[in-house]
Amino acid sequence: MAVSGTSGTSGTSGTSNSTVTGSTSGIANNFDQFLLLLTTQLKNQSPLDPLDTNQFTQQLVQFAGVEQQLKTNETLGSLLSLSAAGTATNAVGFIGATITADGTTTRLANNKADWKVNMASAGTATITIKDSKGSVVQTMTRTLTAGDQTFSWDGSTSLGTKAPDGEYSISIDAKNVAGESITAKTQISGVVDGVDFTSSIPMLKIGGISVPIDKVKSVVRSE
C-alpha cells in the first residue's frame, strides 16, 4: 500500500489555503493601518473643526466591513482545510478496491490487456494500440456492437511478435455503415494499490497507472 504526499493533502488545497492565508495577511495589514489612521485623525482633529459625523460613520462602516472580511477569510481557510482532509480520507479509502474509470491506458500482463468500450451505435472500428513512449505497436479493425463490451488484446504486435508487459494506451476510430463517425468511450479497471496527493486532485494508483479520482465510475470491494 502506498500513499504519496499526504502531508500536503492535495495540490488544490495547498494552493487554496496559501491564497486565503496571503489574502488574510494583506487585509490584516491594511486593517491595522486603517485603525492607526483613524485614531490619529481623532486625536489630531481641531476642536474648531471636528470630524464630520457622516464621514466618521462611513469610516466606522468601512471598519466593520474589513473586520467581517477578515473573519470570512479565516472561516473559508478552515473550511478548505476540512474539505481537503475529507477528500484525502475518501481517496485512501479506495485502496484495495477494484475500480472502473474513464481512461485509455492500462497494463499488459501475461499477454492480456482489457479495456471496456462503450459504442454509441454499432460500427466498424480501427483500433490503435501504443506503448508508453507513444509508438504504435498494433493496429487492427474490429466490428463492435452498440453499448458496453470488453476489448481484449493478447499483446500481439503488427510485426508478429509479442509486446512486453507494460503500460499501453488505446484509441478507437469508429464509423457506421454510412461512414459517419461514432463516439467510442473507453474505461479501464484494476485494484487500487496507492494514492498520490501531489497533483491538483488525488490520483489513485493501479500499478504504475494514475487515475484521477473524479474519473472513477464504479467501485467494487471484495469481502
Phi, psi and omega per residue, in radians:
M1 nan 2.298 -3.120
A2 -2.269 2.379 3.055
V3 -2.318 2.045 -3.062
S4 -1.832 2.462 2.990
G5 1.145 0.571 -3.067
T6 -1.223 -0.395 -3.113
S7 -1.132 -0.426 3.139
G8 -1.785 0.077 -3.063
T9 0.919 -1.219 3.099
S10 -2.727 2.746 -3.134
G11 -1.067 -0.667 -3.108
T12 -1.116 -0.809 -3.099
S13 -1.131 -0.691 -3.137
G14 -1.101 -0.780 3.136
T15 -1.132 -0.771 -3.105
S16 -1.121 -0.780 -3.126
N17 -1.148 -0.647 3.109
S18 -1.124 -0.689 3.130
T19 -1.115 -0.794 3.139
V20 -1.110 -0.769 -3.131
T21 -1.088 -0.771 3.137
G22 -1.114 -0.732 -3.141
S23 -1.133 -0.751 -3.136
T24 -1.104 -0.719 3.130
S25 -1.085 -0.752 3.135
G26 -1.128 -0.739 3.128
I27 -1.142 -0.697 -3.136
A28 -1.075 -0.717 3.115
N29 -1.101 -0.787 3.110
N30 -1.117 -0.628 3.133
F31 -1.091 -0.770 3.114
D32 -1.112 -0.714 3.107
Q33 -1.119 -0.679 3.129
F34 -1.066 -0.792 3.125
L35 -1.096 -0.726 -3.139
L36 -1.089 -0.785 3.136
L37 -1.125 -0.711 -3.106
L38 -1.152 -0.805 -3.139
T39 -1.174 -0.641 3.095
T40 -1.116 -0.712 3.133
Q41 -1.106 -0.698 3.135
L42 -1.188 -0.694 -3.130
K43 -1.170 -0.635 -3.015
N44 -1.731 0.138 -3.140
Q45 -1.194 2.559 -3.131
S46 -1.390 2.324 3.092
P47 -1.046 -0.490 -3.134
L48 -1.441 -0.318 -3.130
D49 -2.464 1.217 -3.082
P50 -1.163 2.871 3.137
L51 -1.045 2.308 3.136
D52 -1.057 2.327 -3.092
T53 -1.032 -0.766 -3.141
N54 -1.107 -0.718 -3.140
Q55 -1.132 -0.733 3.131
F56 -1.101 -0.709 3.118
T57 -1.088 -0.743 3.125
Q58 -1.079 -0.692 3.135
Q59 -1.174 -0.640 3.082
L60 -1.143 -0.656 3.090
V61 -1.111 -0.741 3.094
Q62 -1.092 -0.718 3.106
F63 -0.990 -0.850 -3.130
A64 -1.108 -0.668 -3.138
G65 -1.140 -0.737 3.121
V66 -1.131 -0.757 3.131
E67 -1.064 -0.725 3.138
Q68 -1.156 -0.660 3.135
Q69 -1.146 -0.681 3.084
L70 -1.047 -0.812 -3.129
K71 -1.139 -0.677 3.135
T72 -1.113 -0.762 -3.138
N73 -1.139 -0.677 3.103
E74 -1.118 -0.729 3.113
T75 -1.135 -0.724 3.125
L76 -1.080 -0.727 3.112
G77 -1.064 -0.719 3.123
S78 -1.138 -0.731 3.133
L79 -1.125 -0.708 3.120
L80 -1.107 -0.702 3.120
S81 -1.114 -0.760 3.119
L82 -1.123 -0.707 3.137
S83 -1.124 -0.763 3.139
A84 -1.108 -0.718 3.124
A85 -1.111 -0.687 3.117
G86 -1.150 -0.715 3.115
T87 -1.107 -0.733 3.128
A88 -1.091 -0.770 3.133
T89 -1.089 -0.761 3.123
N90 -1.100 -0.711 -3.112
A91 -1.123 -0.768 3.120
V92 -1.069 -0.531 3.132
G93 -1.127 -0.271 3.117
F94 -1.353 -0.338 -3.070
I95 -1.044 2.256 -3.121
G96 1.636 -0.193 -3.128
A97 -1.643 2.680 3.044
T98 -1.627 2.142 -3.111
I99 -2.000 2.709 2.949
T100 -2.098 2.259 -3.045
A101 -2.478 2.686 3.035
D102 -1.081 2.341 -3.140
G103 2.986 2.876 -3.126
T104 -2.063 -0.236 -3.056
T105 -1.851 2.247 3.073
T106 -2.411 -3.091 -3.061
R107 -1.949 2.331 3.016
L108 -1.557 2.159 3.119
A109 -2.457 2.255 3.141
N110 0.950 0.783 3.092
N111 1.062 0.646 3.113
K112 -2.608 2.245 3.034
A113 -2.490 2.349 -3.092
D114 -2.147 2.491 2.983
W115 -2.267 2.519 2.970
K116 -1.609 2.318 -3.085
V117 -2.149 2.337 3.048
N118 -2.039 2.096 -3.141
M119 -1.822 2.326 3.104
A120 -1.115 -0.560 3.070
S121 -2.768 2.920 -3.122
A122 -1.188 2.619 3.120
G123 -3.141 -3.116 3.106
T124 -1.725 2.291 -3.049
A125 -2.108 2.375 2.966
T126 -1.667 2.028 -3.057
I127 -1.864 2.183 3.141
T128 -2.035 2.290 3.119
I129 -2.049 2.278 -3.127
K130 -2.117 2.656 3.086
D131 -1.470 -3.069 -3.064
S132 -1.161 -0.292 3.113
K133 -1.602 -0.061 3.137
G134 1.580 0.099 3.130
S135 -1.466 2.384 3.129
V136 -1.254 2.207 3.121
V137 -1.928 -0.359 3.138
Q138 -2.765 2.424 3.027
T139 -2.315 2.292 -3.105
M140 -2.555 2.832 3.113
T141 -2.020 2.298 -3.124
R142 -2.397 2.633 3.006
T143 -1.648 2.113 -3.102
L144 -1.981 2.522 -3.134
T145 -1.547 2.920 3.093
A146 -1.255 2.534 3.101
G147 1.632 -2.769 -3.057
D148 -1.501 2.505 3.090
Q149 -2.820 2.903 3.120
T150 -1.928 2.286 3.049
F151 -1.869 2.163 -3.135
S152 -1.963 2.439 3.104
W153 -2.120 2.313 -3.084
D154 -1.626 0.159 3.109
G155 1.538 0.013 3.132
S156 -1.202 2.364 -3.141
T157 -1.778 2.984 3.121
S158 -1.164 -0.319 3.141
L159 -1.555 -0.025 3.131
G160 1.509 0.149 3.114
T161 -1.779 3.130 3.078
K162 -1.831 2.286 3.124
A163 -1.273 2.520 3.107
P164 -1.237 2.762 3.067
D165 -0.996 2.539 -3.137
G166 2.761 -2.946 -3.116
E167 -1.597 2.353 3.133
Y168 -2.407 2.545 3.136
S169 -2.002 2.710 -3.094
I170 -2.152 2.538 2.986
S171 -2.351 2.485 -3.061
I172 -2.220 2.164 3.063
D173 -1.963 1.774 -3.038
A174 -1.927 2.528 3.113
K175 -2.422 2.627 3.086
N176 -1.532 -3.066 -3.074
V177 -1.111 -0.383 3.131
A178 -1.524 -0.003 -3.140
G179 1.461 0.165 3.141
E180 -1.514 2.518 -3.113
S181 -1.167 2.503 3.114
I182 -2.073 2.388 3.097
T183 -1.278 2.201 3.101
A184 -2.176 2.060 -3.136
K185 -1.837 2.459 -3.119
T186 -2.056 2.595 3.091
Q187 -2.368 2.746 3.095
I188 -2.153 2.775 3.117
S189 -2.336 2.698 3.097
G190 3.009 2.973 3.137
V191 -1.581 2.231 3.134
V192 -1.299 2.177 3.140
D193 -2.070 0.131 3.112
G194 -3.084 2.970 3.111
V195 -2.400 2.368 3.107
D196 -1.992 2.141 -3.108
F197 -1.792 0.178 -3.066
T198 -1.432 -0.209 3.111
S199 -1.571 3.111 -3.114
S200 -1.145 -0.481 3.023
I201 -2.297 2.711 3.131
P202 -1.007 2.403 3.114
M203 -1.954 2.100 3.069
L204 -1.396 2.428 -3.087
K205 -1.861 2.200 3.009
I206 -2.036 1.671 -2.970
G207 1.133 -2.165 3.098
G208 -1.674 0.062 -3.083
I209 -1.597 2.299 3.124
S210 -1.716 2.301 -3.136
V211 -2.160 2.024 3.080
P212 -1.019 2.375 -3.057
I213 -1.062 -0.489 -3.118
D214 -1.391 -0.009 3.089
K215 -1.690 -0.080 -3.112
V216 -1.233 2.300 -3.124
K217 -1.903 -0.489 3.112
S218 -2.684 2.696 -3.127
V219 -2.357 2.300 3.091
V220 -2.245 2.226 3.122
R221 -2.078 2.217 3.132
S222 -1.306 2.455 3.128
E223 -1.311 nan nan
